[in-house]
Amino acid sequence: MASTTSRTDGKKGWTGPRVTHAEAAERLAARRAELGEPELPRNAGKNRTPSKRALLKAIKDAGGKW
């Protein structure tokens, strides 16, 4: 059963302004450009599971960057 707050017909749920993914991406890109494309801190990864560590190692070994 769907949540009653996830309706899109306007009868119930969110009544505020709707923003498309493209609009949100444009706003984010503009804000980052204003700040000079700051380097955001990465997650330290201290609480990763062994399977997640293995996955990230496999990605790195394959030449990928997560």
C-alpha positions as CSV (number, residue, x, y, z in Angstrom):
1,M,0.0,0.0,0.0
2,A,1.3,3.4,-0.9
3,S,1.9,6.1,1.7
4,T,-0.8,8.7,1.9
5,T,1.9,11.4,1.9
6,S,3.3,10.3,-1.5
7,R,0.2,11.3,-3.5
8,T,0.7,13.6,-6.5
9,D,-2.9,14.4,-7.2
10,G,-3.0,17.4,-4.9
11,K,-5.6,15.9,-2.5
12,K,-3.2,15.2,0.4
13,G,0.5,15.5,1.1
14,W,3.1,18.1,0.1
15,T,1.5,21.5,-0.8
16,G,4.8,23.4,-1.2
17,P,6.6,24.3,-4.4
18,R,7.8,21.4,-6.5
19,V,11.3,21.4,-7.9
20,T,12.5,19.1,-10.7
21,H,15.8,17.3,-10.5
22,A,17.2,19.4,-13.3
23,E,16.3,22.6,-11.5
24,A,17.8,21.4,-8.2
25,A,21.0,20.4,-10.1
26,E,21.2,23.8,-11.7
27,R,20.9,25.6,-8.4
28,L,23.5,23.4,-6.8
29,A,25.9,23.9,-9.7
30,A,25.4,27.7,-9.4
31,R,26.0,27.7,-5.7
32,R,29.2,25.6,-6.0
33,A,30.4,27.9,-8.8
34,E,29.9,31.0,-6.5
35,L,32.0,29.3,-3.9
36,G,34.8,28.5,-6.3
37,E,34.1,24.8,-6.6
38,P,35.0,23.9,-3.0
39,E,36.5,20.4,-2.3
40,L,34.0,18.7,-0.1
41,P,35.3,16.4,2.7
42,R,34.9,12.7,2.1
43,N,33.4,10.2,4.5
44,A,36.2,8.8,6.6
45,G,34.8,5.3,6.3
46,K,35.5,4.2,9.9
47,N,32.2,2.3,10.2
48,R,32.2,0.5,6.9
49,T,31.3,-3.2,6.8
50,P,33.8,-5.7,5.4
51,S,31.7,-6.2,2.3
52,K,31.7,-2.4,1.6
53,R,35.4,-2.3,2.1
54,A,35.8,-5.2,-0.4
55,L,33.6,-3.5,-2.9
56,L,35.5,-0.2,-2.7
57,K,38.8,-2.1,-3.0
58,A,37.5,-3.9,-6.1
59,I,36.4,-0.6,-7.7
60,K,39.9,0.9,-7.0
61,D,41.7,-2.2,-8.3
62,A,39.6,-2.0,-11.5
63,G,40.8,1.6,-12.0
64,G,37.6,3.2,-10.9
65,K,37.1,6.1,-8.6
66,W,34.1,6.0,-6.2
